[in-house]
Each structure stands twice: as C-alpha cells, then as structure tokens.
Amino acid sequence: EPEVTQTPSHQVTQMGQEVILRCVPISNHLYFYWYRQILGQKVEFLVSFYNNEISEKSEIFDDQFSVERPDGSNFTLKIRSTKLEDSAMYFCASSVPGTAYGYTFGSGTRLTVV
Amino acid sequence: GIQVEQSPPDLILQEGANSTLRCNFSDSVNNLQWFHQNPWGQLINLFYIPSGTKQNGRLSATTVATERYSLLYISSSQTTDSGVYFCAVEDMEYGNKLVFGAGTILRVKS
C-alpha cells in the first residue's frame, strides 16, 4: 500500500533556529497538507497545497511558516525561527479528491524546541 | 467552520468487551475518516466512510450522513486497541482539508 514518508522522525532544535520538515507524498496524489498536534491535543490543520501553490492556510500558519515543493517528489515545511510553542508532532498528508481512499497521513515528525 | 464532536472523551474497557464511539458533525461532508493514533503517535487510517457501513475484522463503522453522525464499533477489544480514536471530516462547502474531533481515549485492560 502506498505510503506518505516523513523525515526526520524526531528533531530537537534550539529556540530561534530554522527547521525544515520533509515529506514525500504518494506519487499520484494532487493535494498535500501539513497538520500539527501539540501533545495531548487535537490534530490541527496548518496548510494545503495544490498545483504548486498554497490553496488554504489556517491562522496558525503565520509568516514563520512556509511550504515548498522543490522537486517532483518532496514537500517541505519550514519554520524560520522556532519558538517553544512550536513543539509538536507535525504530520504530512496527501489526497486525491473524489477517490475512495481519503487522506493518507505520514508517521509524523516530533519536533522539540528547547 | 464545521464542528466535530466525539464521545465519550475517555473509555476504559476490560479485554474482550465491545464498545461504540460516536462522532457528530455540524454540516454536510464530502469525506469522513476514522483514525487510530497508536502509542508512537502514528495516525492509522481505519475507515474512509462518508456514508454507509464498512467492516474490517473486529472493527466496523457506520455513517448516517443525513443525520450527521458516525459510529465506530470495536468488538472483542484487545489491549492493542488502546490509544486515541479520531474522527475527521471534510466540509462539503469549504472542502480540501480534514477537520478533526478531539478524540476518544480508549484504554483496554487485560
């Protein structure tokens, strides 16, 4: 079964540092997403990406965040200057609208900002 | 935006017991999925079920779209069923993102 692959699985970073979280979506999927889950809380939508541009973003996705699809396979989330409150599990997902498979999520990257 | 409410928030079962988890949503949906978050934090897709009934082993799910709710049934529970169960929906009007409920924390005791 096709998978969404995320790297790294864990990352510890100093406050104020930039981090890049990487994802390889399923190859024939058209929409790509980032979600965030702060420990013990619900999974929150950050951003969706379609046709090489952001299609929607939440209020959480401020100027500190950016997304990019640098080549035909990777999809990245960059946090420019990390804060303690950015510590969370970050999930990448991809989908093809109108199919019977829904959204497929990666295994997540656990980001800890110290 | 669409609201998703899950109940109960917490559930403790003895191994072998059956359970029903509920998801209510406030508007029409294109998509509804049930996920199991395991102890390692991974979101495991259980069902894609915007309407109707599906079964997969000891798990089954039913969505009644016209009444805006979905049910997840777990039969003969096992300790490995423990974790958090999330319902997530895609709003029919403002689609192309999943909105998650707060989850049900399930603990199965041996």
HADDOCK unambig.tbl for C-alpha pairs under 7 A between the chains (distance, minus, plus):
assign (segid A and resid 42 and name CA) (segid B and resid 100 and name CA) 6.78 0.50 0.50
assign (segid A and resid 42 and name CA) (segid B and resid 101 and name CA) 6.74 0.50 0.50
assign (segid A and resid 42 and name CA) (segid B and resid 102 and name CA) 4.96 0.50 0.50
assign (segid A and resid 42 and name CA) (segid B and resid 103 and name CA) 6.96 0.50 0.50
assign (segid A and resid 43 and name CA) (segid B and resid 100 and name CA) 6.03 0.50 0.50
assign (segid A and resid 100 and name CA) (segid B and resid 48 and name CA) 6.85 0.50 0.50
assign (segid A and resid 101 and name CA) (segid B and resid 48 and name CA) 6.20 0.50 0.50
assign (segid A and resid 102 and name CA) (segid B and resid 31 and name CA) 6.93 0.50 0.50
assign (segid A and resid 102 and name CA) (segid B and resid 48 and name CA) 6.04 0.50 0.50
assign (segid A and resid 105 and name CA) (segid B and resid 43 and name CA) 6.67 0.50 0.50
assign (segid A and resid 107 and name CA) (segid B and resid 42 and name CA) 4.94 0.50 0.50
assign (segid A and resid 107 and name CA) (segid B and resid 43 and name CA) 6.72 0.50 0.50
assign (segid A and resid 108 and name CA) (segid B and resid 42 and name CA) 6.61 0.50 0.50
